[in-house]
Amino acid sequence: MQINTAVQDGITILKVTGRMDATTVGTFTDECQKQLKTGTGRFIVDLGGLEYISSAGLRGILTMGKACKAAKAALAFCSMQSMVADMFKLSGFTSILSVYATLDDALAGMR
C-alpha cells in the first residue's frame, strides 16, 4: 500500500493505493496519526486507488474516525472502487462516516 499526501484549500488529502489489510494497515494508521499531530483539522481520504480492504483495514478506518473525532478534526472519504464501497456499506460505515463519490465532491463538502 502507498499513501501520498497533499494539501488543497487547507485540507489534507491522503491518496491511498494498493491493498489495506493486516500487513499494511499500520502504514495507514501511522500516517493518519502523523497528520493529526501536525494540527491539521480537515482530512479527505481518497480511496480511488485502493483495490482491496480487509476487516483489519476497516478497523484502521474506524480507528482514524475515532481519532479525528477526539481531535475535533473533520474527516471524509471519496472515490471508492466498487469492492471497497461495498465493504463500507456492509459494515455500516456509510452511515457513520462522510463518504463522497469524487474528490471534488468531498472538497466541496468540507468547505
C-alpha positions as a printed Julia matrix, in Angstrom:
111×3 Matrix{Float64}:
   0.0    0.0    0.0
   1.14   3.54  -0.75
  -0.1    6.8    0.72
   0.57  10.13  -0.97
  -0.23  13.25   0.99
  -1.16  16.63  -0.45
  -2.84  19.79   0.8
  -5.52  21.55  -1.21
  -7.56  24.51   0.05
  -6.21  23.88   3.55
  -7.47  20.28   3.52
  -5.07  17.35   3.86
  -5.71  14.71   1.21
  -4.41  11.19   1.71
  -4.4    9.2   -1.55
  -4.31   5.51  -0.74
  -3.36   2.93  -3.38
  -2.95  -0.83  -3.26
  -4.4   -3.12  -0.6
  -5.32  -2.33   3.0
  -5.1   -5.45   5.11
  -3.49  -6.69   8.31
   0.03  -6.3    6.9
  -0.43  -2.77   5.55
  -2.98  -1.08   7.81
  -0.23   0.04  10.19
   1.17   2.27   7.45
  -2.25   3.91   7.12
  -2.8    4.45  10.84
   0.77   5.73  11.33
   0.33   8.31   8.55
  -3.03   9.4    9.95
  -1.57   9.85  13.45
   1.35  11.79  11.99
  -1.04  14.13  10.17
  -3.22  14.6   13.24
  -0.15  15.58  15.29
   0.57  18.4   12.82
  -2.71  20.01  13.84
  -4.46  19.5   10.53
  -8.17  19.88  11.16
  -9.64  18.57   7.89
  -8.86  15.3    6.11
 -10.03  13.61   2.96
  -9.0   10.02   2.32
  -9.11   9.35  -1.42
  -9.61   5.61  -1.83
  -9.75   5.63  -5.65
  -6.56   3.57  -5.88
  -7.49   1.12  -3.12
  -8.14  -2.27  -4.73
  -8.95  -4.28  -1.61
  -9.81  -3.7    2.05
  -9.99  -6.4    4.7
 -11.63  -6.35   8.11
  -8.28  -5.2    9.53
  -8.35  -2.31   7.05
 -11.87  -1.42   8.14
 -10.69  -1.36  11.76
  -7.93   1.05  10.69
 -10.55   3.3    9.07
 -12.65   3.18  12.25
  -9.59   3.95  14.36
  -8.89   7.0   12.21
 -12.52   8.1   12.52
 -12.36   7.9   16.3
  -9.01   9.72  16.45
 -10.33  12.52  14.24
 -13.46  12.83  16.35
 -11.39  13.05  19.53
  -9.19  15.72  17.91
 -12.26  17.55  16.57
 -10.94  17.09  13.02
 -13.26  16.73  10.02
 -12.89  13.51   8.02
 -14.3   12.37   4.67
 -13.7    9.5    2.26
 -14.08   9.57  -1.51
 -13.63   7.88  -4.87
 -14.12   4.29  -3.73
 -13.93   1.41  -6.15
 -16.95  -0.89  -6.04
 -15.42  -3.57  -3.76
 -14.32  -1.0   -1.2
 -17.66   0.84  -1.44
 -19.49  -2.44  -0.87
 -17.4   -3.15   2.24
 -18.17   0.33   3.6
 -21.9   -0.24   3.02
 -21.94  -3.76   4.51
 -20.03  -2.62   7.6
 -22.37   0.34   8.14
 -19.58   2.87   7.69
 -21.56   4.88   5.14
 -23.99   5.82   7.93
 -21.3    6.96  10.4
 -18.65   8.44   8.09
 -18.83  11.14   5.41
 -18.49   9.44   2.02
 -18.42  11.24  -1.34
 -18.4    9.95  -4.91
 -15.47  12.13  -6.05
 -12.63  14.17  -4.62
 -14.28  17.36  -5.93
 -17.49  16.45  -4.07
 -15.52  15.8   -0.88
 -13.64  19.11  -1.19
 -16.95  20.94  -1.68
 -18.45  19.14   1.32
 -15.52  20.16   3.53
 -15.74  23.86   2.75
